[in-house]
Amino acid sequence: MADEIAIRVESVSKDFLLPHEKVGSVKGLFTSMFKGRNRTKETQHALRDISFEIKEGEFFGIVGRNGSGKSTLLKILAGIYQPTEGQTHKRGKLVPFIELGVGFNPELTGRENVYLNGAMLGFSEKEVEAMYDDIVAFAELGRFMDQKLKNYSSGMQVRLAFSMATRADADILLIDEVLAVGDADFQSKCFDYFHELKAQKKTVVFVSHDMNAVREYCDRAVLIESSKLIKSGSANDVSNEYSKMFLEEAANNPKGKAGKRWGTGAISYSRVKIVDDVLIGQDFLEFEAKAKVSQDCPEALFGFVIRNAAGQNITGTNSQIEGQRVTDLKAGQTLTFKWKVPNIFSDGSYKLDPAIVLYDGQTADWWEGAATFTVARKTHTPYLVSPKVTLEIGK
């Protein structure tokens, strides 16, 4: 019945003891035995008094920032960790998609690992043989199945592991950020599989940083922050609360933190400033970039890329694409670029990477995360961009 409870979490807390003394040698290992009384330990509260229920057939999201405790919670649900306090109850067979590929042997071939993992999932050799072709087709690894797994790329290993996991006959599935590793085609297959799970009314617990995916697939969700459950409700409400945390953070630290930077330095950016780094209702993102020329250069391209929190390139352009050539650059010269980009962005945090490429193809300056901004919208969609759309309905 749809109203049956598939998972019940009752006042769950999880603590880890962190010893402060570090043993760095064999001698230290032995001498530390005589220092036991002087050792100190710190208690890390990974989870504190977490309670919620998940109904059968529900697609349930668990969201939170890195280090919030959400992965610890998932491992408790999977039975990998035991709670320090409280308890969990599960109804039906549970299969975790956590750390895909656990149990695979790198010295065995892809084919041998399929049969090995199939046995671990409870399938007979005949059952694995019957589904083998479908497993390989889903993973798109037909040419590589007789190679040893240690020669696979990380993406290939994840595709094979996910393909195996989808064959598991489970009532409850725990999914932890499996989409973060694969390419676009693989992620598309994962999303198709999620649609199948929803159609089959499977109970799914989904941990993700992607609020668009949470809004699209999840019925309800909880938000974990600093080891505590701070919000529970509809997927949309919880996603909004998650985005709000980044809005507040952006307001307190508007400059953000710059990332990697490389290039010849022949021309480089001296300043990148976003006019409004928190966009609430603005139609445009506006920013200014100042560049200084250190060496004479006949021509250069000045542009940028904008990435979302998952690192996906959302949009970008450069002076040549925009029909403006920048030529005859002299050492000591300073240029100012004022960009105005339509606010097509969905809710979330974004990074701005300005770049300068010289006429001969060399990168003069590429500045990852030179500036950051956050977008908050009153209406939400599960898609990467949210342009203004008009609709007319005639009768």
RANOR-V471095 format. One record per residue. N is the residue number from 1. SS is DSSP state (A for helix, B for strand, O for the rest). Layout:
# RANOR-V471095
<<N/SS> <N/SS>>
This chain:
# RANOR-V471095
<<1/O> <2/O> <3/O> <4/O> <5/B> <6/B> <7/B> <8/B> <9/B> <10/B> <11/B> <12/B> <13/B> <14/B> <15/B> <16/B> <17/B> <18/B> <19/B> <20/O> <21/O> <22/O> <23/O> <24/O> <25/O> <26/A> <27/A> <28/A> <29/A> <30/A> <31/A> <32/A> <33/A> <34/A> <35/A> <36/A> <37/A> <38/A> <39/O> <40/O> <41/B> <42/B> <43/B> <44/B> <45/B> <46/B> <47/B> <48/B> <49/B> <50/B> <51/B> <52/B> <53/B> <54/B> <55/B> <56/O> <57/O> <58/O> <59/B> <60/B> <61/B> <62/B> <63/B> <64/O> <65/O> <66/O> <67/O> <68/O> <69/O> <70/A> <71/A> <72/A> <73/A> <74/A> <75/A> <76/A> <77/A> <78/A> <79/O> <80/O> <81/O> <82/O> <83/O> <84/O> <85/B> <86/B> <87/B> <88/B> <89/B> <90/B> <91/O> <92/O> <93/O> <94/B> <95/B> <96/B> <97/B> <98/O> <99/O> <100/O> <101/O> <102/O> <103/O> <104/O> <105/O> <106/O> <107/O> <108/O> <109/B> <110/A> <111/A> <112/A> <113/A> <114/A> <115/A> <116/A> <117/A> <118/A> <119/A> <120/A> <121/O> <122/O> <123/O> <124/O> <125/A> <126/A> <127/A> <128/A> <129/A> <130/A> <131/A> <132/A> <133/A> <134/A> <135/A> <136/A> <137/A> <138/A> <139/A> <140/O> <141/O> <142/A> <143/A> <144/A> <145/O> <146/O> <147/O> <148/B> <149/A> <150/A> <151/A> <152/O> <153/O> <154/A> <155/A> <156/A> <157/A> <158/A> <159/A> <160/A> <161/A> <162/A> <163/A> <164/A> <165/A> <166/O> <167/O> <168/O> <169/O> <170/O> <171/O> <172/B> <173/B> <174/B> <175/B> <176/B> <177/O> <178/A> <179/A> <180/A> <181/O> <182/O> <183/O> <184/A> <185/A> <186/A> <187/A> <188/A> <189/A> <190/A> <191/A> <192/A> <193/A> <194/A> <195/A> <196/A> <197/A> <198/A> <199/A> <200/O> <201/O> <202/O> <203/B> <204/B> <205/B> <206/B> <207/B> <208/O> <209/O> <210/O> <211/A> <212/A> <213/A> <214/A> <215/A> <216/A> <217/A> <218/O> <219/O> <220/B> <221/B> <222/B> <223/B> <224/B> <225/B> <226/O> <227/O> <228/B> <229/B> <230/B> <231/B> <232/B> <233/B> <234/B> <235/A> <236/A> <237/A> <238/A> <239/A> <240/A> <241/A> <242/A> <243/A> <244/A> <245/A> <246/A> <247/A> <248/A> <249/A> <250/A> <251/A> <252/A> <253/O> <254/O> <255/O> <256/O> <257/O> <258/O> <259/O> <260/O> <261/B> <262/B> <263/O> <264/O> <265/O> <266/O> <267/B> <268/B> <269/B> <270/B> <271/B> <272/B> <273/B> <274/B> <275/O> <276/O> <277/O> <278/B> <279/B> <280/B> <281/O> <282/O> <283/O> <284/B> <285/B> <286/B> <287/B> <288/B> <289/B> <290/B> <291/B> <292/B> <293/B> <294/O> <295/O> <296/O> <297/B> <298/B> <299/B> <300/B> <301/B> <302/B> <303/B> <304/B> <305/B> <306/B> <307/B> <308/B> <309/O> <310/O> <311/O> <312/O> <313/B> <314/B> <315/B> <316/B> <317/B> <318/B> <319/O> <320/O> <321/O> <322/O> <323/O> <324/O> <325/O> <326/B> <327/B> <328/B> <329/B> <330/O> <331/O> <332/O> <333/O> <334/B> <335/B> <336/B> <337/B> <338/B> <339/B> <340/B> <341/B> <342/B> <343/O> <344/O> <345/B> <346/O> <347/O> <348/B> <349/B> <350/B> <351/B> <352/B> <353/B> <354/B> <355/B> <356/B> <357/B> <358/B> <359/O> <360/O> <361/O> <362/O> <363/B> <364/B> <365/B> <366/B> <367/B> <368/B> <369/B> <370/B> <371/B> <372/B> <373/B> <374/B> <375/B> <376/B> <377/O> <378/O> <379/O> <380/O> <381/O> <382/O> <383/O> <384/O> <385/B> <386/O> <387/O> <388/O> <389/O> <390/O> <391/O> <392/O> <393/O> <394/O> <395/O>>
